[in-house]
Amino acid sequence: MGKDEKLRSVEKIARAGRPCLAICAGKDCARAGTRQLLNAAQAALHEADLADQVAIEITKCQDYCDDAPVMSVVPGGLPYVDLRPADVHRIVDNHVRNGRPVAELLHKRARRKLKRV
């Protein structure tokens, strides 16, 4: 995933209003597994029968480089970090389908934010 100025930010994707899995394609995330997350996201949405309802977007850097690879769930923009393909299936089943974020996979700031809500 090379550097591409056409990639959008999570904020711009959120403004579009459609539910989405926003997968980071920044340099560190690309090295750590963007392609694997993309493949896992496509499979998980298909298996959950959500492929027509939830988009997948490849984004520019989401600024969680030390915790790559990263995927955010929109709406809400909650960032999931240090992911493996199997984690994506859990996120789709719990967060996307049932509205329950997978706290242990969230970035620490997002976990704290959830606790306050």
Phi and psi restraints in degrees (range 20) as a CNS / XPLOR table:
assign (resid 1 and name C) (resid 2 and name N)
       (resid 2 and name CA) (resid 2 and name C) 1.0 -75.4 20.0 2
assign (resid 2 and name N) (resid 2 and name CA)
       (resid 2 and name C) (resid 3 and name N) 1.0 169.7 20.0 2
assign (resid 2 and name C) (resid 3 and name N)
       (resid 3 and name CA) (resid 3 and name C) 1.0 -66.1 20.0 2
assign (resid 3 and name N) (resid 3 and name CA)
       (resid 3 and name C) (resid 4 and name N) 1.0 128.6 20.0 2
assign (resid 3 and name C) (resid 4 and name N)
       (resid 4 and name CA) (resid 4 and name C) 1.0 -138.8 20.0 2
assign (resid 4 and name N) (resid 4 and name CA)
       (resid 4 and name C) (resid 5 and name N) 1.0 116.2 20.0 2
assign (resid 4 and name C) (resid 5 and name N)
       (resid 5 and name CA) (resid 5 and name C) 1.0 -67.4 20.0 2
assign (resid 5 and name N) (resid 5 and name CA)
       (resid 5 and name C) (resid 6 and name N) 1.0 -13.5 20.0 2
assign (resid 5 and name C) (resid 6 and name N)
       (resid 6 and name CA) (resid 6 and name C) 1.0 -81.2 20.0 2
assign (resid 6 and name N) (resid 6 and name CA)
       (resid 6 and name C) (resid 7 and name N) 1.0 -12.2 20.0 2
assign (resid 6 and name C) (resid 7 and name N)
       (resid 7 and name CA) (resid 7 and name C) 1.0 -65.5 20.0 2
assign (resid 7 and name N) (resid 7 and name CA)
       (resid 7 and name C) (resid 8 and name N) 1.0 142.2 20.0 2
assign (resid 7 and name C) (resid 8 and name N)
       (resid 8 and name CA) (resid 8 and name C) 1.0 -100.6 20.0 2
assign (resid 8 and name N) (resid 8 and name CA)
       (resid 8 and name C) (resid 9 and name N) 1.0 164.0 20.0 2
assign (resid 8 and name C) (resid 9 and name N)
       (resid 9 and name CA) (resid 9 and name C) 1.0 -87.0 20.0 2
assign (resid 9 and name N) (resid 9 and name CA)
       (resid 9 and name C) (resid 10 and name N) 1.0 162.8 20.0 2
assign (resid 9 and name C) (resid 10 and name N)
       (resid 10 and name CA) (resid 10 and name C) 1.0 -60.5 20.0 2
assign (resid 10 and name N) (resid 10 and name CA)
       (resid 10 and name C) (resid 11 and name N) 1.0 -37.7 20.0 2
assign (resid 10 and name C) (resid 11 and name N)
       (resid 11 and name CA) (resid 11 and name C) 1.0 -61.6 20.0 2
assign (resid 11 and name N) (resid 11 and name CA)
       (resid 11 and name C) (resid 12 and name N) 1.0 -42.8 20.0 2
assign (resid 11 and name C) (resid 12 and name N)
       (resid 12 and name CA) (resid 12 and name C) 1.0 -66.9 20.0 2
assign (resid 12 and name N) (resid 12 and name CA)
       (resid 12 and name C) (resid 13 and name N) 1.0 -38.3 20.0 2
assign (resid 12 and name C) (resid 13 and name N)
       (resid 13 and name CA) (resid 13 and name C) 1.0 -64.3 20.0 2
assign (resid 13 and name N) (resid 13 and name CA)
       (resid 13 and name C) (resid 14 and name N) 1.0 -41.6 20.0 2
assign (resid 13 and name C) (resid 14 and name N)
       (resid 14 and name CA) (resid 14 and name C) 1.0 -61.5 20.0 2
assign (resid 14 and name N) (resid 14 and name CA)
       (resid 14 and name C) (resid 15 and name N) 1.0 -37.2 20.0 2
assign (resid 14 and name C) (resid 15 and name N)
       (resid 15 and name CA) (resid 15 and name C) 1.0 -66.0 20.0 2
assign (resid 15 and name N) (resid 15 and name CA)
       (resid 15 and name C) (resid 16 and name N) 1.0 -23.2 20.0 2
assign (resid 15 and name C) (resid 16 and name N)
       (resid 16 and name CA) (resid 16 and name C) 1.0 -68.3 20.0 2
assign (resid 16 and name N) (resid 16 and name CA)
       (resid 16 and name C) (resid 17 and name N) 1.0 -23.0 20.0 2
assign (resid 16 and name C) (resid 17 and name N)
       (resid 17 and name CA) (resid 17 and name C) 1.0 87.3 20.0 2
assign (resid 17 and name N) (resid 17 and name CA)
       (resid 17 and name C) (resid 18 and name N) 1.0 -6.6 20.0 2
assign (resid 17 and name C) (resid 18 and name N)
       (resid 18 and name CA) (resid 18 and name C) 1.0 -93.4 20.0 2
assign (resid 18 and name N) (resid 18 and name CA)
       (resid 18 and name C) (resid 19 and name N) 1.0 137.6 20.0 2
assign (resid 18 and name C) (resid 19 and name N)
       (resid 19 and name CA) (resid 19 and name C) 1.0 -56.1 20.0 2
assign (resid 19 and name N) (resid 19 and name CA)
       (resid 19 and name C) (resid 20 and name N) 1.0 141.7 20.0 2
assign (resid 19 and name C) (resid 20 and name N)
       (resid 20 and name CA) (resid 20 and name C) 1.0 -156.6 20.0 2
assign (resid 20 and name N) (resid 20 and name CA)
       (resid 20 and name C) (resid 21 and name N) 1.0 147.7 20.0 2
assign (resid 20 and name C) (resid 21 and name N)
       (resid 21 and name CA) (resid 21 and name C) 1.0 -101.4 20.0 2
assign (resid 21 and name N) (resid 21 and name CA)
       (resid 21 and name C) (resid 22 and name N) 1.0 115.8 20.0 2
assign (resid 21 and name C) (resid 22 and name N)
       (resid 22 and name CA) (resid 22 and name C) 1.0 -102.7 20.0 2
assign (resid 22 and name N) (resid 22 and name CA)
       (resid 22 and name C) (resid 23 and name N) 1.0 107.9 20.0 2
assign (resid 22 and name C) (resid 23 and name N)
       (resid 23 and name CA) (resid 23 and name C) 1.0 -101.1 20.0 2
assign (resid 23 and name N) (resid 23 and name CA)
       (resid 23 and name C) (resid 24 and name N) 1.0 124.3 20.0 2
assign (resid 23 and name C) (resid 24 and name N)
       (resid 24 and name CA) (resid 24 and name C) 1.0 -70.3 20.0 2
assign (resid 24 and name N) (resid 24 and name CA)
       (resid 24 and name C) (resid 25 and name N) 1.0 136.7 20.0 2
assign (resid 24 and name C) (resid 25 and name N)
       (resid 25 and name CA) (resid 25 and name C) 1.0 -119.6 20.0 2
assign (resid 25 and name N) (resid 25 and name CA)
       (resid 25 and name C) (resid 26 and name N) 1.0 21.5 20.0 2
assign (resid 25 and name C) (resid 26 and name N)
       (resid 26 and name CA) (resid 26 and name C) 1.0 -61.6 20.0 2
assign (resid 26 and name N) (resid 26 and name CA)
       (resid 26 and name C) (resid 27 and name N) 1.0 166.3 20.0 2
assign (resid 26 and name C) (resid 27 and name N)
       (resid 27 and name CA) (resid 27 and name C) 1.0 -53.8 20.0 2
assign (resid 27 and name N) (resid 27 and name CA)
       (resid 27 and name C) (resid 28 and name N) 1.0 -49.5 20.0 2
assign (resid 27 and name C) (resid 28 and name N)
       (resid 28 and name CA) (resid 28 and name C) 1.0 -67.2 20.0 2
assign (resid 28 and name N) (resid 28 and name CA)
       (resid 28 and name C) (resid 29 and name N) 1.0 -40.4 20.0 2
assign (resid 28 and name C) (resid 29 and name N)
       (resid 29 and name CA) (resid 29 and name C) 1.0 -67.2 20.0 2
assign (resid 29 and name N) (resid 29 and name CA)
       (resid 29 and name C) (resid 30 and name N) 1.0 -40.7 20.0 2
assign (resid 29 and name C) (resid 30 and name N)
       (resid 30 and name CA) (resid 30 and name C) 1.0 -59.3 20.0 2
assign (resid 30 and name N) (resid 30 and name CA)
       (resid 30 and name C) (resid 31 and name N) 1.0 -42.5 20.0 2
assign (resid 30 and name C) (resid 31 and name N)
       (resid 31 and name CA) (resid 31 and name C) 1.0 -66.5 20.0 2
assign (resid 31 and name N) (resid 31 and name CA)
       (resid 31 and name C) (resid 32 and name N) 1.0 -33.3 20.0 2
assign (resid 31 and name C) (resid 32 and name N)
       (resid 32 and name CA) (resid 32 and name C) 1.0 -87.1 20.0 2
assign (resid 32 and name N) (resid 32 and name CA)
       (resid 32 and name C) (resid 33 and name N) 1.0 -11.0 20.0 2
assign (resid 32 and name C) (resid 33 and name N)
       (resid 33 and name CA) (resid 33 and name C) 1.0 136.9 20.0 2
assign (resid 33 and name N) (resid 33 and name CA)
       (resid 33 and name C) (resid 34 and name N) 1.0 30.8 20.0 2
assign (resid 33 and name C) (resid 34 and name N)
       (resid 34 and name CA) (resid 34 and name C) 1.0 -54.6 20.0 2
assign (resid 34 and name N) (resid 34 and name CA)
       (resid 34 and name C) (resid 35 and name N) 1.0 -46.8 20.0 2
assign (resid 34 and name C) (resid 35 and name N)
       (resid 35 and name CA) (resid 35 and name C) 1.0 -61.5 20.0 2
assign (resid 35 and name N) (resid 35 and name CA)
       (resid 35 and name C) (resid 36 and name N) 1.0 -40.6 20.0 2
assign (resid 35 and name C) (resid 36 and name N)
       (resid 36 and name CA) (resid 36 and name C) 1.0 -66.0 20.0 2
assign (resid 36 and name N) (resid 36 and name CA)
       (resid 36 and name C) (resid 37 and name N) 1.0 -39.2 20.0 2
assign (resid 36 and name C) (resid 37 and name N)
       (resid 37 and name CA) (resid 37 and name C) 1.0 -65.2 20.0 2
assign (resid 37 and name N) (resid 37 and name CA)
       (resid 37 and name C) (resid 38 and name N) 1.0 -41.0 20.0 2
assign (resid 37 and name C) (resid 38 and name N)
       (resid 38 and name CA) (resid 38 and name C) 1.0 -59.4 20.0 2
assign (resid 38 and name N) (resid 38 and name CA)
       (resid 38 and name C) (resid 39 and name N) 1.0 -48.5 20.0 2
assign (resid 38 and name C) (resid 39 and name N)
       (resid 39 and name CA) (resid 39 and name C) 1.0 -61.0 20.0 2
assign (resid 39 and name N) (resid 39 and name CA)
       (resid 39 and name C) (resid 40 and name N) 1.0 -42.4 20.0 2
assign (resid 39 and name C) (resid 40 and name N)
       (resid 40 and name CA) (resid 40 and name C) 1.0 -66.0 20.0 2
assign (resid 40 and name N) (resid 40 and name CA)
       (resid 40 and name C) (resid 41 and name N) 1.0 -39.7 20.0 2
assign (resid 40 and name C) (resid 41 and name N)
       (resid 41 and name CA) (resid 41 and name C) 1.0 -64.4 20.0 2
assign (resid 41 and name N) (resid 41 and name CA)
       (resid 41 and name C) (resid 42 and name N) 1.0 -43.8 20.0 2
assign (resid 41 and name C) (resid 42 and name N)
       (resid 42 and name CA) (resid 42 and name C) 1.0 -60.5 20.0 2
assign (resid 42 and name N) (resid 42 and name CA)
       (resid 42 and name C) (resid 43 and name N) 1.0 -45.8 20.0 2
assign (resid 42 and name C) (resid 43 and name N)
       (resid 43 and name CA) (resid 43 and name C) 1.0 -65.3 20.0 2
assign (resid 43 and name N) (resid 43 and name CA)
       (resid 43 and name C) (resid 44 and name N) 1.0 -44.2 20.0 2
assign (resid 43 and name C) (resid 44 and name N)
       (resid 44 and name CA) (resid 44 and name C) 1.0 -64.3 20.0 2
assign (resid 44 and name N) (resid 44 and name CA)
       (resid 44 and name C) (resid 45 and name N) 1.0 -43.1 20.0 2
assign (resid 44 and name C) (resid 45 and name N)
       (resid 45 and name CA) (resid 45 and name C) 1.0 -66.0 20.0 2
assign (resid 45 and name N) (resid 45 and name CA)
       (resid 45 and name C) (resid 46 and name N) 1.0 -39.7 20.0 2
assign (resid 45 and name C) (resid 46 and name N)
       (resid 46 and name CA) (resid 46 and name C) 1.0 -63.3 20.0 2
assign (resid 46 and name N) (resid 46 and name CA)
       (resid 46 and name C) (resid 47 and name N) 1.0 -47.6 20.0 2
assign (resid 46 and name C) (resid 47 and name N)
       (resid 47 and name CA) (resid 47 and name C) 1.0 -62.9 20.0 2
assign (resid 47 and name N) (resid 47 and name CA)
       (resid 47 and name C) (resid 48 and name N) 1.0 -32.6 20.0 2
assign (resid 47 and name C) (resid 48 and name N)
       (resid 48 and name CA) (resid 48 and name C) 1.0 -86.5 20.0 2
assign (resid 48 and name N) (resid 48 and name CA)
       (resid 48 and name C) (resid 49 and name N) 1.0 2.0 20.0 2
assign (resid 48 and name C) (resid 49 and name N)
       (resid 49 and name CA) (resid 49 and name C) 1.0 57.9 20.0 2
assign (resid 49 and name N) (resid 49 and name CA)
       (resid 49 and name C) (resid 50 and name N) 1.0 39.4 20.0 2
assign (resid 49 and name C) (resid 50 and name N)
       (resid 50 and name CA) (resid 50 and name C) 1.0 -117.5 20.0 2
assign (resid 50 and name N) (resid 50 and name CA)
       (resid 50 and name C) (resid 51 and name N) 1.0 4.4 20.0 2
assign (resid 50 and name C) (resid 51 and name N)
       (resid 51 and name CA) (resid 51 and name C) 1.0 -60.6 20.0 2
assign (resid 51 and name N) (resid 51 and name CA)
       (resid 51 and name C) (resid 52 and name N) 1.0 -29.7 20.0 2
assign (resid 51 and name C) (resid 52 and name N)
       (resid 52 and name CA) (resid 52 and name C) 1.0 -84.0 20.0 2
assign (resid 52 and name N) (resid 52 and name CA)
       (resid 52 and name C) (resid 53 and name N) 1.0 -12.9 20.0 2
assign (resid 52 and name C) (resid 53 and name N)
       (resid 53 and name CA) (resid 53 and name C) 1.0 -107.1 20.0 2
assign (resid 53 and name N) (resid 53 and name CA)
       (resid 53 and name C) (resid 54 and name N) 1.0 -23.3 20.0 2
assign (resid 53 and name C) (resid 54 and name N)
       (resid 54 and name CA) (resid 54 and name C) 1.0 -123.1 20.0 2
assign (resid 54 and name N) (resid 54 and name CA)
       (resid 54 and name C) (resid 55 and name N) 1.0 124.2 20.0 2
assign (resid 54 and name C) (resid 55 and name N)
       (resid 55 and name CA) (resid 55 and name C) 1.0 -83.4 20.0 2
assign (resid 55 and name N) (resid 55 and name CA)
       (resid 55 and name C) (resid 56 and name N) 1.0 162.1 20.0 2
assign (resid 55 and name C) (resid 56 and name N)
       (resid 56 and name CA) (resid 56 and name C) 1.0 -120.7 20.0 2
assign (resid 56 and name N) (resid 56 and name CA)
       (resid 56 and name C) (resid 57 and name N) 1.0 126.5 20.0 2
assign (resid 56 and name C) (resid 57 and name N)
       (resid 57 and name CA) (resid 57 and name C) 1.0 -123.4 20.0 2
assign (resid 57 and name N) (resid 57 and name CA)
       (resid 57 and name C) (resid 58 and name N) 1.0 139.2 20.0 2
assign (resid 57 and name C) (resid 58 and name N)
       (resid 58 and name CA) (resid 58 and name C) 1.0 -94.1 20.0 2
assign (resid 58 and name N) (resid 58 and name CA)
       (resid 58 and name C) (resid 59 and name N) 1.0 127.1 20.0 2
assign (resid 58 and name C) (resid 59 and name N)
       (resid 59 and name CA) (resid 59 and name C) 1.0 -112.8 20.0 2
assign (resid 59 and name N) (resid 59 and name CA)
       (resid 59 and name C) (resid 60 and name N) 1.0 167.1 20.0 2
assign (resid 59 and name C) (resid 60 and name N)
       (resid 60 and name CA) (resid 60 and name C) 1.0 -73.4 20.0 2
assign (resid 60 and name N) (resid 60 and name CA)
       (resid 60 and name C) (resid 61 and name N) 1.0 -179.4 20.0 2
assign (resid 60 and name C) (resid 61 and name N)
       (resid 61 and name CA) (resid 61 and name C) 1.0 -51.7 20.0 2
assign (resid 61 and name N) (resid 61 and name CA)
       (resid 61 and name C) (resid 62 and name N) 1.0 133.1 20.0 2
assign (resid 61 and name C) (resid 62 and name N)
       (resid 62 and name CA) (resid 62 and name C) 1.0 -98.4 20.0 2
assign (resid 62 and name N) (resid 62 and name CA)
       (resid 62 and name C) (resid 63 and name N) 1.0 5.1 20.0 2
assign (resid 62 and name C) (resid 63 and name N)
       (resid 63 and name CA) (resid 63 and name C) 1.0 68.4 20.0 2
assign (resid 63 and name N) (resid 63 and name CA)
       (resid 63 and name C) (resid 64 and name N) 1.0 34.8 20.0 2
assign (resid 63 and name C) (resid 64 and name N)
       (resid 64 and name CA) (resid 64 and name C) 1.0 -125.2 20.0 2
assign (resid 64 and name N) (resid 64 and name CA)
       (resid 64 and name C) (resid 65 and name N) 1.0 42.7 20.0 2
assign (resid 64 and name C) (resid 65 and name N)
       (resid 65 and name CA) (resid 65 and name C) 1.0 -57.4 20.0 2
assign (resid 65 and name N) (resid 65 and name CA)
       (resid 65 and name C) (resid 66 and name N) 1.0 -34.2 20.0 2
assign (resid 65 and name C) (resid 66 and name N)
       (resid 66 and name CA) (resid 66 and name C) 1.0 -70.8 20.0 2
assign (resid 66 and name N) (resid 66 and name CA)
       (resid 66 and name C) (resid 67 and name N) 1.0 -12.7 20.0 2
assign (resid 66 and name C) (resid 67 and name N)
       (resid 67 and name CA) (resid 67 and name C) 1.0 -119.9 20.0 2
assign (resid 67 and name N) (resid 67 and name CA)
       (resid 67 and name C) (resid 68 and name N) 1.0 29.5 20.0 2
assign (resid 67 and name C) (resid 68 and name N)
       (resid 68 and name CA) (resid 68 and name C) 1.0 -68.9 20.0 2
assign (resid 68 and name N) (resid 68 and name CA)
       (resid 68 and name C) (resid 69 and name N) 1.0 151.0 20.0 2
assign (resid 68 and name C) (resid 69 and name N)
       (resid 69 and name CA) (resid 69 and name C) 1.0 -83.5 20.0 2
assign (resid 69 and name N) (resid 69 and name CA)
       (resid 69 and name C) (resid 70 and name N) 1.0 159.6 20.0 2
assign (resid 69 and name C) (resid 70 and name N)
       (resid 70 and name CA) (resid 70 and name C) 1.0 -126.5 20.0 2
assign (resid 70 and name N) (resid 70 and name CA)
       (resid 70 and name C) (resid 71 and name N) 1.0 141.9 20.0 2
assign (resid 70 and name C) (resid 71 and name N)
       (resid 71 and name CA) (resid 71 and name C) 1.0 -141.0 20.0 2
assign (resid 71 and name N) (resid 71 and name CA)
       (resid 71 and name C) (resid 72 and name N) 1.0 131.3 20.0 2
assign (resid 71 and name C) (resid 72 and name N)
       (resid 72 and name CA) (resid 72 and name C) 1.0 -108.4 20.0 2
assign (resid 72 and name N) (resid 72 and name CA)
       (resid 72 and name C) (resid 73 and name N) 1.0 147.7 20.0 2
assign (resid 72 and name C) (resid 73 and name N)
       (resid 73 and name CA) (resid 73 and name C) 1.0 -102.3 20.0 2
assign (resid 73 and name N) (resid 73 and name CA)
       (resid 73 and name C) (resid 74 and name N) 1.0 126.3 20.0 2
assign (resid 73 and name C) (resid 74 and name N)
       (resid 74 and name CA) (resid 74 and name C) 1.0 -114.6 20.0 2
assign (resid 74 and name N) (resid 74 and name CA)
       (resid 74 and name C) (resid 75 and name N) 1.0 133.1 20.0 2
assign (resid 74 and name C) (resid 75 and name N)
       (resid 75 and name CA) (resid 75 and name C) 1.0 -77.6 20.0 2
assign (resid 75 and name N) (resid 75 and name CA)
       (resid 75 and name C) (resid 76 and name N) 1.0 163.8 20.0 2
assign (resid 75 and name C) (resid 76 and name N)
       (resid 76 and name CA) (resid 76 and name C) 1.0 104.8 20.0 2
assign (resid 76 and name N) (resid 76 and name CA)
       (resid 76 and name C) (resid 77 and name N) 1.0 -34.8 20.0 2
assign (resid 76 and name C) (resid 77 and name N)
       (resid 77 and name CA) (resid 77 and name C) 1.0 65.2 20.0 2
assign (resid 77 and name N) (resid 77 and name CA)
       (resid 77 and name C) (resid 78 and name N) 1.0 24.9 20.0 2
assign (resid 77 and name C) (resid 78 and name N)
       (resid 78 and name CA) (resid 78 and name C) 1.0 -68.4 20.0 2
assign (resid 78 and name N) (resid 78 and name CA)
       (resid 78 and name C) (resid 79 and name N) 1.0 123.1 20.0 2
assign (resid 78 and name C) (resid 79 and name N)
       (resid 79 and name CA) (resid 79 and name C) 1.0 -88.9 20.0 2
assign (resid 79 and name N) (resid 79 and name CA)
       (resid 79 and name C) (resid 80 and name N) 1.0 124.1 20.0 2
assign (resid 79 and name C) (resid 80 and name N)
       (resid 80 and name CA) (resid 80 and name C) 1.0 -98.0 20.0 2
assign (resid 80 and name N) (resid 80 and name CA)
       (resid 80 and name C) (resid 81 and name N) 1.0 134.5 20.0 2
assign (resid 80 and name C) (resid 81 and name N)
       (resid 81 and name CA) (resid 81 and name C) 1.0 -126.7 20.0 2
assign (resid 81 and name N) (resid 81 and name CA)
       (resid 81 and name C) (resid 82 and name N) 1.0 161.9 20.0 2
assign (resid 81 and name C) (resid 82 and name N)
       (resid 82 and name CA) (resid 82 and name C) 1.0 50.8 20.0 2
assign (resid 82 and name N) (resid 82 and name CA)
       (resid 82 and name C) (resid 83 and name N) 1.0 48.3 20.0 2
assign (resid 82 and name C) (resid 83 and name N)
       (resid 83 and name CA) (resid 83 and name C) 1.0 -85.7 20.0 2
assign (resid 83 and name N) (resid 83 and name CA)
       (resid 83 and name C) (resid 84 and name N) 1.0 154.0 20.0 2
assign (resid 83 and name C) (resid 84 and name N)
       (resid 84 and name CA) (resid 84 and name C) 1.0 -119.6 20.0 2
assign (resid 84 and name N) (resid 84 and name CA)
       (resid 84 and name C) (resid 85 and name N) 1.0 157.9 20.0 2
assign (resid 84 and name C) (resid 85 and name N)
       (resid 85 and name CA) (resid 85 and name C) 1.0 -52.4 20.0 2
assign (resid 85 and name N) (resid 85 and name CA)
       (resid 85 and name C) (resid 86 and name N) 1.0 -39.8 20.0 2
assign (resid 85 and name C) (resid 86 and name N)
       (resid 86 and name CA) (resid 86 and name C) 1.0 -62.5 20.0 2
assign (resid 86 and name N) (resid 86 and name CA)
       (resid 86 and name C) (resid 87 and name N) 1.0 -30.2 20.0 2
assign (resid 86 and name C) (resid 87 and name N)
       (resid 87 and name CA) (resid 87 and name C) 1.0 -63.4 20.0 2
assign (resid 87 and name N) (resid 87 and name CA)
       (resid 87 and name C) (resid 88 and name N) 1.0 -34.8 20.0 2
assign (resid 87 and name C) (resid 88 and name N)
       (resid 88 and name CA) (resid 88 and name C) 1.0 -62.3 20.0 2
assign (resid 88 and name N) (resid 88 and name CA)
       (resid 88 and name C) (resid 89 and name N) 1.0 -39.8 20.0 2
assign (resid 88 and name C) (resid 89 and name N)
       (resid 89 and name CA) (resid 89 and name C) 1.0 -62.3 20.0 2
assign (resid 89 and name N) (resid 89 and name CA)
       (resid 89 and name C) (resid 90 and name N) 1.0 -42.0 20.0 2
assign (resid 89 and name C) (resid 90 and name N)
       (resid 90 and name CA) (resid 90 and name C) 1.0 -62.1 20.0 2
assign (resid 90 and name N) (resid 90 and name CA)
       (resid 90 and name C) (resid 91 and name N) 1.0 -42.3 20.0 2
assign (resid 90 and name C) (resid 91 and name N)
       (resid 91 and name CA) (resid 91 and name C) 1.0 -64.3 20.0 2
assign (resid 91 and name N) (resid 91 and name CA)
       (resid 91 and name C) (resid 92 and name N) 1.0 -43.8 20.0 2
assign (resid 91 and name C) (resid 92 and name N)
       (resid 92 and name CA) (resid 92 and name C) 1.0 -63.5 20.0 2
assign (resid 92 and name N) (resid 92 and name CA)
       (resid 92 and name C) (resid 93 and name N) 1.0 -47.2 20.0 2
assign (resid 92 and name C) (resid 93 and name N)
       (resid 93 and name CA) (resid 93 and name C) 1.0 -63.6 20.0 2
assign (resid 93 and name N) (resid 93 and name CA)
       (resid 93 and name C) (resid 94 and name N) 1.0 -44.2 20.0 2
assign (resid 93 and name C) (resid 94 and name N)
       (resid 94 and name CA) (resid 94 and name C) 1.0 -88.6 20.0 2
assign (resid 94 and name N) (resid 94 and name CA)
       (resid 94 and name C) (resid 95 and name N) 1.0 -53.4 20.0 2
assign (resid 94 and name C) (resid 95 and name N)
       (resid 95 and name CA) (resid 95 and name C) 1.0 -81.4 20.0 2
assign (resid 95 and name N) (resid 95 and name CA)
       (resid 95 and name C) (resid 96 and name N) 1.0 -53.9 20.0 2
assign (resid 95 and name C) (resid 96 and name N)
       (resid 96 and name CA) (resid 96 and name C) 1.0 -69.4 20.0 2
assign (resid 96 and name N) (resid 96 and name CA)
       (resid 96 and name C) (resid 97 and name N) 1.0 -48.2 20.0 2
assign (resid 96 and name C) (resid 97 and name N)
       (resid 97 and name CA) (resid 97 and name C) 1.0 -77.0 20.0 2
assign (resid 97 and name N) (resid 97 and name CA)
       (resid 97 and name C) (resid 98 and name N) 1.0 -41.8 20.0 2
assign (resid 97 and name C) (resid 98 and name N)
       (resid 98 and name CA) (resid 98 and name C) 1.0 -113.9 20.0 2
assign (resid 98 and name N) (resid 98 and name CA)
       (resid 98 and name C) (resid 99 and name N) 1.0 0.5 20.0 2
assign (resid 98 and name C) (resid 99 and name N)
       (resid 99 and name CA) (resid 99 and name C) 1.0 72.9 20.0 2
assign (resid 99 and name N) (resid 99 and name CA)
       (resid 99 and name C) (resid 100 and name N) 1.0 17.9 20.0 2
assign (resid 99 and name C) (resid 100 and name N)
       (resid 100 and name CA) (resid 100 and name C) 1.0 -112.9 20.0 2
assign (resid 100 and name N) (resid 100 and name CA)
       (resid 100 and name C) (resid 101 and name N) 1.0 101.7 20.0 2
assign (resid 100 and name C) (resid 101 and name N)
       (resid 101 and name CA) (resid 101 and name C) 1.0 -56.5 20.0 2
assign (resid 101 and name N) (resid 101 and name CA)
       (resid 101 and name C) (resid 102 and name N) 1.0 148.0 20.0 2
assign (resid 101 and name C) (resid 102 and name N)
       (resid 102 and name CA) (resid 102 and name C) 1.0 -91.9 20.0 2
assign (resid 102 and name N) (resid 102 and name CA)
       (resid 102 and name C) (resid 103 and name N) 1.0 89.6 20.0 2
assign (resid 102 and name C) (resid 103 and name N)
       (resid 103 and name CA) (resid 103 and name C) 1.0 -54.6 20.0 2
assign (resid 103 and name N) (resid 103 and name CA)
       (resid 103 and name C) (resid 104 and name N) 1.0 -42.4 20.0 2
assign (resid 103 and name C) (resid 104 and name N)
       (resid 104 and name CA) (resid 104 and name C) 1.0 -68.3 20.0 2
assign (resid 104 and name N) (resid 104 and name CA)
       (resid 104 and name C) (resid 105 and name N) 1.0 -13.1 20.0 2
assign (resid 104 and name C) (resid 105 and name N)
       (resid 105 and name CA) (resid 105 and name C) 1.0 -99.3 20.0 2
assign (resid 105 and name N) (resid 105 and name CA)
       (resid 105 and name C) (resid 106 and name N) 1.0 -8.1 20.0 2
assign (resid 105 and name C) (resid 106 and name N)
       (resid 106 and name CA) (resid 106 and name C) 1.0 -76.4 20.0 2
assign (resid 106 and name N) (resid 106 and name CA)
       (resid 106 and name C) (resid 107 and name N) 1.0 154.7 20.0 2
assign (resid 106 and name C) (resid 107 and name N)
       (resid 107 and name CA) (resid 107 and name C) 1.0 -61.7 20.0 2
assign (resid 107 and name N) (resid 107 and name CA)
       (resid 107 and name C) (resid 108 and name N) 1.0 148.2 20.0 2
assign (resid 107 and name C) (resid 108 and name N)
       (resid 108 and name CA) (resid 108 and name C) 1.0 -56.9 20.0 2
assign (resid 108 and name N) (resid 108 and name CA)
       (resid 108 and name C) (resid 109 and name N) 1.0 -36.1 20.0 2
assign (resid 108 and name C) (resid 109 and name N)
       (resid 109 and name CA) (resid 109 and name C) 1.0 -66.5 20.0 2
assign (resid 109 and name N) (resid 109 and name CA)
       (resid 109 and name C) (resid 110 and name N) 1.0 -37.9 20.0 2
assign (resid 109 and name C) (resid 110 and name N)
       (resid 110 and name CA) (resid 110 and name C) 1.0 -68.2 20.0 2
assign (resid 110 and name N) (resid 110 and name CA)
       (resid 110 and name C) (resid 111 and name N) 1.0 -37.2 20.0 2
assign (resid 110 and name C) (resid 111 and name N)
       (resid 111 and name CA) (resid 111 and name C) 1.0 -61.3 20.0 2
assign (resid 111 and name N) (resid 111 and name CA)
       (resid 111 and name C) (resid 112 and name N) 1.0 -44.3 20.0 2
assign (resid 111 and name C) (resid 112 and name N)
       (resid 112 and name CA) (resid 112 and name C) 1.0 -63.2 20.0 2
assign (resid 112 and name N) (resid 112 and name CA)
       (resid 112 and name C) (resid 113 and name N) 1.0 -39.9 20.0 2
assign (resid 112 and name C) (resid 113 and name N)
       (resid 113 and name CA) (resid 113 and name C) 1.0 -62.5 20.0 2
assign (resid 113 and name N) (resid 113 and name CA)
       (resid 113 and name C) (resid 114 and name N) 1.0 -41.4 20.0 2
assign (resid 113 and name C) (resid 114 and name N)
       (resid 114 and name CA) (resid 114 and name C) 1.0 -63.1 20.0 2
assign (resid 114 and name N) (resid 114 and name CA)
       (resid 114 and name C) (resid 115 and name N) 1.0 -38.9 20.0 2
assign (resid 114 and name C) (resid 115 and name N)
       (resid 115 and name CA) (resid 115 and name C) 1.0 -64.2 20.0 2
assign (resid 115 and name N) (resid 115 and name CA)
       (resid 115 and name C) (resid 116 and name N) 1.0 -30.3 20.0 2
assign (resid 115 and name C) (resid 116 and name N)
       (resid 116 and name CA) (resid 116 and name C) 1.0 -76.8 20.0 2
assign (resid 116 and name N) (resid 116 and name CA)
       (resid 116 and name C) (resid 117 and name N) 1.0 -19.8 20.0 2
